[in-house]
Amino acid sequence: MTAPLAKTPKRGEPIGDLMSPAPDTRKKIIQVEGLERRFATPDGKSNTQVFGDVWFSIHEGEFVCLIGHSGCGKTTLLNILAGLDAPTAGGVIVDGKEISGPSLDRSVVFQSHALMPWLSAIKNIAFAVESRWPQWSRKQVLDHCQKYIDLVHLTGSESKKPVQLSGGMKQRVGIARAFSIEPKILLMDEPFSALDALTRGSLQEELLSICAETHQTCFMITHDIDEAILLADKIVLMTNGPEARVCEIVENTLPRERTRQDAYTHPNYYPMRNHLMEFLVSRSKRFSQELSSGSYDPRYPPVVRPTAGPRDAGASKAGEPQPAQDGAKYGDPLR
């Protein structure tokens, strides 16, 4: 059974389909507008567009993941959001201001832990805290660092240097450091990709818990479909590069209070997973056909809500894989 698709409304047109969620009234904290990045070719005579005409927004307290194949410019896009790189065209507005460089309001967790090897775990965190609040006393700094050490379950390892920590513990320090400066936005570039499955799962659940407690706004790059389903409220799908575009935005139809243990039993889990898998395997490669159809508007990429049909719901509760079902498509409420 295939769920019916709602008519895509024009800008400003009310969305009346019952399958469509109410418009998000939360503040837009990130607005990516017409972003393009080009790099010069090796001979310097021309350039290559990695991605272009990229538009999407992130609301306050929202967790957004970006998925796409290698080469579509995911890390480049994150670096632009962090202020570590500049776009060729377009811009990024954060909390009402266009960014022009790095800021303590935007904290980054990299693929590697990026810790200073000569400093202990707590001193690595204190370095960031002192940059944020230089007027604080030593006791204030250490008390604040301890709060985040405890939050990532590293109590007792405060004085250990990175060489004395496991890979998962190092990444915990990096996450604690990122959260410790209380940024408006947390940016993460595949932070768990180098970890083993058990450690990765544990850190994913810790991240969910911390975000629920702090209402942190997050933007994360991942190649892991299950990770995106577990963590994200919305998933931005990038087509293959060069000349990558935002294909669509997928709203997570699983309950927000999900865990690794129960997510896969929800009726909408396999429709979500199959939809994302089909994009990575097929649609990301043939998106140029959709682009040439004339119905695609990069300013308002379609939003989809994969859901299970009535018959599929019972089978999915039993843990059986189901074919992907596409829920309502409509104009992007993120914009």
Salt bridges, closest charged atoms under 4 A:
GLU13 OE2 - LYS7 NZ 3.26
ASP24 OD2 - ARG26 NH2 2.70
ASP24 OD2 - HIS59 ND1 3.81
GLU33 OE2 - ARG335 NH2 3.82
GLU36 OE2 - ARG38 NE 2.82
GLU62 OE2 - ARG26 NH2 3.49
GLU62 OE1 - HIS59 ND1 3.67
GLU62 OE2 - LYS234 NZ 2.62
ASP85 OD2 - ARG37 NE 3.08
ASP95 OD1 - LYS27 NZ 2.37
ASP95 OD2 - LYS184 NZ 2.48
ASP105 OD1 - ARG132 NH2 3.25
ASP105 OD2 - LYS184 NZ 3.91
ASP143 OD2 - LYS139 NZ 2.66
GLU190 OE1 - HIS223 ND1 2.87
GLU206 OE2 - HIS153 ND1 3.43
GLU206 OE2 - ARG172 NH2 2.91
ASP226 OD1 - ARG273 NE 2.90
ASP233 OD1 - ARG256 NE 2.68
GLU248 OE2 - HIS275 NE2 2.45
GLU248 OE1 - ARG283 NH1 3.03
GLU251 OE2 - LYS234 NZ 3.88
GLU251 OE1 - ARG305 NE 3.05
GLU278 OE2 - ARG286 NH2 2.93
GLU290 OE1 - ARG283 NH2 2.97
ASP326 OD1 - HIS275 ND1 2.71
